[in-house]
């Protein structure tokens, strides 16, 4: 496992913690269909949330949320369609990004809901 994967796993773990503390119920982590993955699938107030978690340990390459491209959003949509085919009872769905910036032993979470 490379350093990027370790950092990504750390970010997803911290993201699940943050979401839980903010009223979300975590349903799945790292849900896969083929080569596509959803970092976190959660529920809050009857809405299914498809959440991409982005983590950075420096702002040298910009803020984490800036790394979510239109291509990535399209892949999330494709994966979400597969998830919904298996779980068709969800009526409300939102795509969101949870950004985590870790610098100087401090963490900043930013949640971009319903992108």
C-alpha positions as CSV (number, residue, x, y, z in Angstrom):
1,X,0.0,0.0,0.0
2,X,1.5,3.3,-1.1
3,X,1.5,6.6,0.9
4,X,-1.3,8.1,-1.2
5,X,-3.6,5.2,-0.5
6,X,-2.7,5.4,3.2
7,X,-3.5,9.1,3.2
8,X,-6.8,8.4,1.3
9,X,-7.8,5.8,3.8
10,X,-7.0,8.1,6.7
11,X,-9.1,10.8,5.0
12,X,-12.1,8.5,4.5
13,X,-11.9,7.2,8.1
14,X,-11.8,10.8,9.4
15,X,-14.6,11.7,6.9
16,X,-16.9,8.9,8.2
17,X,-16.2,10.1,11.8
18,X,-17.1,13.7,10.9
19,X,-20.2,12.7,9.0
20,X,-21.4,10.5,11.9
21,X,-20.8,13.4,14.3
22,X,-23.0,15.6,12.1
23,X,-26.0,13.4,11.9
24,X,-25.3,11.1,9.0
25,X,-25.7,7.3,9.2
26,X,-22.9,5.6,7.4
27,X,-24.3,2.8,5.2
28,X,-21.3,1.8,3.1
29,X,-17.6,2.7,2.8
30,X,-15.6,2.1,-0.4
31,X,-18.5,0.6,-2.2
32,X,-17.3,-0.7,-5.6
33,X,-18.9,-1.6,-8.9
34,X,-16.4,-2.7,-11.5
35,X,-13.6,-0.1,-11.5
36,X,-15.9,2.6,-10.0
37,X,-16.0,3.4,-6.3
38,X,-18.1,5.5,-3.9
39,X,-16.1,6.6,-0.9
40,X,-19.0,6.9,1.5
41,X,-22.7,6.2,1.1
42,X,-24.7,7.7,4.0
43,X,-28.2,8.6,5.0
44,X,-29.5,11.7,6.7
45,X,-33.2,12.7,7.0
46,X,-34.3,10.2,4.5
47,X,-31.9,11.3,1.8
48,X,-29.2,9.0,0.4
49,X,-25.8,10.8,0.2
50,X,-23.2,9.7,-2.3
51,X,-20.0,11.3,-0.9
52,X,-16.6,11.8,-2.4
53,X,-13.9,12.4,0.2
54,X,-10.8,14.4,-0.8
55,X,-7.9,14.8,1.6
56,X,-4.8,17.0,1.3
57,X,-1.9,17.5,3.7
58,X,-0.8,20.7,2.0
59,X,-2.3,23.5,-0.1
60,X,0.6,23.3,-2.6
61,X,-1.7,21.7,-5.1
62,X,-4.9,23.6,-4.2
63,X,-7.8,22.8,-1.9
64,X,-9.0,19.2,-1.8
65,X,-12.4,19.9,-3.2
66,X,-10.8,21.4,-6.4
67,X,-9.6,17.8,-7.3
68,X,-13.2,16.6,-7.9
69,X,-13.4,16.8,-11.7
70,X,-16.4,16.5,-14.0
71,X,-15.1,13.1,-15.0
72,X,-15.1,12.0,-11.3
73,X,-18.6,13.3,-10.9
74,X,-19.7,11.3,-13.9
75,X,-18.1,8.1,-12.5
76,X,-19.9,8.7,-9.2
77,X,-23.2,9.1,-11.1
78,X,-22.5,5.8,-12.9
79,X,-21.7,4.0,-9.6
80,X,-24.7,5.5,-7.9
81,X,-27.0,4.2,-10.7
82,X,-25.6,0.7,-10.0
83,X,-26.1,1.2,-6.2
84,X,-29.7,2.4,-6.8
85,X,-30.4,-0.6,-9.0
86,X,-29.6,-2.8,-6.0
87,X,-31.4,-0.5,-3.5
88,X,-34.3,0.9,-5.4
89,X,-36.3,2.1,-2.4
90,X,-34.3,5.4,-2.1
91,X,-36.3,8.3,-3.5
92,X,-34.0,11.2,-2.6
93,X,-30.3,11.2,-3.5
94,X,-27.6,13.8,-3.3
95,X,-24.0,13.9,-4.4
96,X,-21.7,15.7,-2.0
97,X,-18.0,16.3,-1.5
98,X,-16.3,16.2,1.9
99,X,-13.0,18.0,1.9
100,X,-10.3,17.5,4.5
101,X,-7.2,19.7,4.8
102,X,-4.7,18.5,7.3
103,X,-1.9,21.0,8.1
104,X,0.2,21.6,11.2
105,X,-1.6,18.9,13.2
106,X,-5.0,20.7,12.5
107,X,-7.8,19.4,10.4
108,X,-10.3,21.5,8.4
109,X,-13.5,19.8,7.1
110,X,-15.6,21.5,4.5
111,X,-18.8,19.8,3.3
112,X,-20.2,20.7,-0.1
113,X,-23.7,19.2,-0.2
114,X,-25.8,18.5,-3.3
115,X,-23.2,19.4,-5.9
